[in-house]
Amino acid sequence: MAEKAADIEWTLRALRARFATVVWTPGNHELWTLGTDPVQLRGEARYRYLVAMCRDAGVITPEDPFPTWHGPGGPVAIAPLFVLYDYTFRPDGTATKDEALAVAYQTGIVCTDEAVLHCDPYPGADAWCHARVEVTERRLAALPPGTPTVLVSHYPLTREPTRALRYPEFAQWCGTDRTADWHLRFNAQAVVYGHLHIPATTWQDGVRFEEVSLGYPQELELNPRRPRALRQILPPQPTVTTGQAGHFSENEAS
């Protein structure tokens, strides 16, 4: 939503005033610590600060009990996820994180996260990611067996959507192989994600995946046909599968 804490809070409160229930999961921009932000918390401390901000605004976070949809098609557990990335969505021909990063730096396609997303107290995003995967996996596994879910994450849970990126080197900042089967293991009725700025409805293993990015204003100007409407997830409606094509934000890949 934003990069400075005050802007994040303003947006959350504006959304909460307009919607009965707001569910938040952090994107990479919200976790950035910019020199121009009065809130200079980093890593886990920044995330916990944002969680507290959400709770104060009446917004549900990945640390709260999963809300349940009781409308048509329910009950369905809505599960906001924060699992980050661990550099396992590597470019072809690379076998390690170091090799993948080297390719990115050689080509000039390096995510701004490398400069302003700090992972304290973890040594890196991959370690923080693995910790988040473990705690999130336990919470999902604790749901009653067979509980239908909607999995909501900023980052795609599988690598497949990243194959449409204009710059494949950027995929390593987009998720982790450790979540590749979650849509099956945890009975997902739909998976909702963003981050790639490639809006699309796709299907994997019979599960609907919705990339719901609205994009930057300049992206909308460059691509006037891209979706602008909010996407209905529940109750489910017949949807048309679309190819994963679109403009990838140069801001994200700079």
N, C-alpha and C positions, 0 to 999 in steps of 0.2 A: 504493500500500500504506500509506503513511504520509507525514508531513511533516517529521519530525525524523530526522536521520541515524541516531541510535541505534535508533530504532524500525524504520527501514528495514532496518538490519543484522540486528536480531533476527528480523524476519519472513523475510528471505532465508535466514538460517541454519536457521530452523525448517522452511521449505519444503525446503531442500536435504537436511535429515536425513530427510525423508519420501519424496522423489521421486528417481528415478535421475538425471534430468536436469532442470534448472531453467533456463528462458530468461527473461530480464528485458528489458523495454523501458520507458523512463521515462514516467511520467505527469506531468501538470502539478504535482500536489501534491508529488511527490518533488523537483521542481526549485525549490520555494518556499524562500526564505531568511527564516525567521521570527526575530523578535527573541529568542524563547525557546529557539532551537536553539543549543547551544554551537558547532556547525559553521556559521560565518558566511560560507562561500564562496558566491559568486554566479555565476550563468550557466554558461558553459563550464567554469569551474573546479569548480563544484559537480558538474556532470555527470561530469567526469573523476574526481572523488573517488568518486562512486558506482560508476563503472565499475571502479575499483581495488578498492573494497569487494566488488563482485560477484566479481571474479576471485579475491580472497582466500578467498571462501566457496565457490568452485567453481561459480559461476553464469555462464551464457553471456550476453553483452551484444551490443548492436548494433555493437560494435567488434571482435568476435571472428569467426573463420571460421564460416560457416554450418554448423550441424550437419546431418547427413543421417539421415532416417528410413529404416530398412532393413526395416521390417516389411511386412505385407500392403499392397499398393498402392504400395510404394516401388520404387526410392529417390526420396525427396522432400527437397529442401533446405528447411530451416526458417529463415526469414529474419526475425530481429527488427529492426524499423525504428524509428528515432527521427527524425521529420521535423517535428514541432511544427505550427505553423499560421501563416498569413500574412494573415488577415482577408479572404480572397477568398470565403468563404462568407457573403456580405453579405446583410443584409435587403433584401427587394424595394424598389425605388425608390431605392437608394443605389448610387453608381457608384465611390466611392473609400473607402479605409480611414477617412479623416477623417469622411466622411459617416456611415459605418456606426457608428463610435464615438460620434458625436454623437447618433444615434438611441438607442443603448444607454444613454448617460448621461441622456438625456431621459426614457426609460421606467424608469430605475432598474435595468435588467438588465445589470449589469456584472460580468464575471468577476473573482474575487479576484486572478487573475494580474496584473491591471493594477497592483496594489499590492505584490505580494510575489514575483512571478516575474521576476527580473532576467536580462538577456540579455548581460551583459558578456562579451567586448568588443564585441559587436554593438550597433548603435544601437537595435534593437528585435527583437521576436519574428519579424517578417516577414523581416528580414535573416538572422537565425539559421536560420530555416526554409529559406530559399533555399540557404544553405550546406549544410545537412543534406540537402536534396533532391539536390543535385549529387553529394555524396560517396556517398550511398546508391544513386543511380541508376547510378553507375559500378560499384559493387560488384555490383549485380544484373545489369548488362549483362555482367559478366565471367564469369558462370556459363556452363557449356557450353550451346550452343544447344539449346533444347527441354527443358531441365531443369525438371521439375515443382517447384513451390514451394508453401509455405504462408507467406503474408505476415502477420506478427504486429506490430501497431502499437497503441499506446494510443489514437491518434486514428483515426477512420474515414478511409479513403483516398478516398472519394467523398462528394459532398455529399448524396446521396440520403437516407441515414439521418437527417440532421439536420432533414429536413422534418417529422419527427414530434415535434420539440421543442415543449413547451408555450410556451416563450418563443423565438421565432425569432431575436430579437436575439442570443441566445447562440451561434448557429451560427458566428459569425466567430472564435470561440476553439476551433474543433473540427477544423480541417484546412486543406488547401490544394488548389486546383484542379490543381496541378502533379502530383498523384499519381492523377488521375482515371482514367487508362488503365493503371495499373500491373498490375492484375489480369489484363489481356489481354496486355500487352507481356511480362510475366515469367511467363507460363504458370501462374498461380495455380490450385491445386486447391481452395484455400479461403483466405479472408481472415478473420483474427481481430482484433477490436478491442474497445475498451471506451469509457470516457469519457462516453458519453451517458446511462448508467444506464437504458437501454431494452433489456433483453435480448430478442433476437429472432434467428430464422434467416430470412434473406432471400436472394434470388437476383438477380444482376445479370449480364447477358450470359452466362448459363449457369454462373456461378461462385457458389459458396456463400459468403455473408458471415455470420459469427457474431459478434453482439454479446454478450460474455460477462461483463458487469459483474455482480458479486454485490450491490453496493449497500451503503449504510450500514445499520446496525441499524434506524434509525427508518424507513427505506424498506421494510424487510421487515415491520415491524409494520403499516405503512399498506397494504401490498400482500401479504397472506399467500399469494396464488396465484402470485407471481412465481417464476421458476426459482431453485432453490437448488443444484441439482446441478452438478458439473463437466461441461463439454461435451466429448464425444469428437470430435476432429477427424480423427485417423488411428488405425486404418484407417477409411475413410469408411463411414458407415452411412446407410441411407435416412432422410431427415429430412422433417419436415412443415413446410412454409413457414408462418410465422406473421406476422401483421400487426405493424407496429412501433407498438405501443401500450404505454404504461406510465407510471409516475410519474417525473417528472424532478426530480432532487434540488434542493431550494431552496438547499442549501449551495453547490452548484456555481454557482448563478445569482444569488448575493447580492453 
